[in-house]
Amino acid sequence: MISSNQEELRLKPKWPDFLVDVAFDVIKVNKYGHKMHRTLKLTQNHVISIKSGAAVTKFYPFTAISRVWLQNETTIRVKLRNDKINMYISP
């Protein structure tokens, strides 16, 4: 039987050597409309939401993400496989 970690390793895409981890300063808007400053970091295998002070608030493997789209020129939405949708705004 394959564990979930083994399955994730088998499915993860190969990150091209010329790409490096990138981080963006964003404003996360929760379901109540509360705005929080975050750093959204894209790594080889994950999307990481980091609170100021370097505390990781959310950690999503790419396999947990079902859809990413631009709502408008400053807003990105990330839909997870559990149907939760996160909204991030470029300041």
Secondary structure in CASP SS format (residue, H / E / C, confidence):
PFRMAT SS
TARGET T0000
AUTHOR 0000-0000-0000
METHOD secondary structure of the structure
MODEL  1
M C 1.00
I C 1.00
S C 1.00
S H 1.00
N H 1.00
Q H 1.00
E H 1.00
E H 1.00
L H 1.00
R H 1.00
L H 1.00
K C 1.00
P C 1.00
K C 1.00
W C 1.00
P C 1.00
D C 1.00
F C 1.00
L C 1.00
V C 1.00
D C 1.00
V E 1.00
A E 1.00
F E 1.00
D E 1.00
V E 1.00
I E 1.00
K E 1.00
V E 1.00
N C 1.00
K C 1.00
Y C 1.00
G C 1.00
H C 1.00
K E 1.00
M E 1.00
H E 1.00
R E 1.00
T E 1.00
L E 1.00
K E 1.00
L E 1.00
T C 1.00
Q C 1.00
N C 1.00
H E 1.00
V E 1.00
I E 1.00
S E 1.00
I E 1.00
K E 1.00
S C 1.00
G C 1.00
A C 1.00
A E 1.00
V E 1.00
T E 1.00
K E 1.00
F E 1.00
Y E 1.00
P E 1.00
F H 1.00
T H 1.00
A H 1.00
I E 1.00
S E 1.00
R E 1.00
V E 1.00
W E 1.00
L E 1.00
Q C 1.00
N C 1.00
E C 1.00
T C 1.00
T E 1.00
I E 1.00
R E 1.00
V E 1.00
K E 1.00
L E 1.00
R C 1.00
N C 1.00
D C 1.00
K C 1.00
I E 1.00
N E 1.00
M E 1.00
Y E 1.00
I E 1.00
S C 1.00
P C 1.00
END
